[in-house]
Amino acid sequence: QVQLVESGGGLVQPGGSLRLSCAASGRTFSDVNMGWYRQAPGKGREFVAISGYLGTTLYSDSAKGRFTISRDNATNTLYLQVNNLKPEDTAIYYCGVLQCWGQGTQVTVSS
């Protein structure tokens, strides 16, 4: 019933920025936590950031100071602003909520 569709990924140079979006549907999401995760080639899926339903946020060490998670409950959209991107940020970025995942959006950081 929960549908998550990520978008906004692309190819950027080191130091560049992107704004990732996750369009959620199937229920209201205003009372649940939503998060961003990523999986680099040959690596396992790792936590990036969480948006708590009461307004709290939590970031991984690598994301702190560079990434910003936010949500618009009116449109059931979760965002991840990614700034000052590094090659090691290259991964498929996934939106996750209620043990469900989208298909991900590819972020590639390369010169």
Secondary structure, 3 states (H helix, E strand, C coil): CCEEEEECCEEECCCCCEEEEEEEECCCCCCCCEEEEEECCCCCEEEEEEECCCCCEEECCCCCCCEEEEEECCCCEEEEEECCCCHHHCEEEEEEECCEECCCEEEEECC
